[in-house]
Amino acid sequence: MCGIPDVVQMWDDSPEHSVTVELRYLTAANEEVAKQKITPYLVSRGWRYKYHLGRFAMERDICRACLIAHKELEDEFKRKRTNEMKSSMQSDSYYLALCGD
């Protein structure tokens, strides 16, 4: 995402990398469908296909600071979407239309 190089720092006598791998599993019937789920937008965000532990997945290299920030944004989006879905019966909510992938 931000393109910083992987730097190893020692914390309590164990190495800590600044870049880690983010892995997400895909729900797909076969490998071809799983590869199609990785859209050009996701490729531009660094995602690539991976078959992991017998399941279809996508992975990307991401720095820990970006991973934490991205997780906070996803949690906030999920909270707002849940609140809006509770308050209205519209299936295509404002936040989903605005921020959905």
C-alpha positions, 0 to 999 in steps of 0.5 A, spaced: 500 500 500 504 505 502 511 501 499 515 502 505 521 496 505 521 491 510 525 492 516 526 487 521 527 490 528 528 486 535 523 486 540 524 482 546 529 478 543 525 476 537 524 479 530 519 483 528 517 485 521 514 492 519 511 488 513 506 483 513 502 478 509 494 480 509 490 473 507 483 473 506 479 467 504 474 467 498 468 463 497 468 460 490 466 454 487 472 453 483 479 456 482 477 460 476 471 463 479 476 465 485 481 468 480 475 472 477 473 475 484 480 479 484 477 485 480 482 490 477 481 494 483 483 489 488 489 488 484 491 495 484 490 495 492 496 489 491 491 483 492 493 477 488 490 470 488 493 464 493 491 457 494 492 456 502 490 450 506 486 447 501 482 454 500 481 459 495 484 466 498 487 472 496 493 475 499 497 482 499 504 485 503 502 490 507 505 494 512 503 494 519 501 501 520 497 501 514 494 494 516 491 497 523 489 503 519 485 499 514 482 495 520 479 501 523 476 503 517 473 497 516 470 496 523 467 503 522 464 502 516 461 495 518 458 499 524 455 504 520 452 499 515 449 495 521 446 501 524 443 504 518 440 497 516 437 497 523 434 503 522 431 502 515 429 497 511 433 499 504 438 493 502 442 498 498 444 503 504 448 509 503 454 507 506 454 501 502 453 505 495 458 510 497 464 505 500 462 498 498 468 494 494 
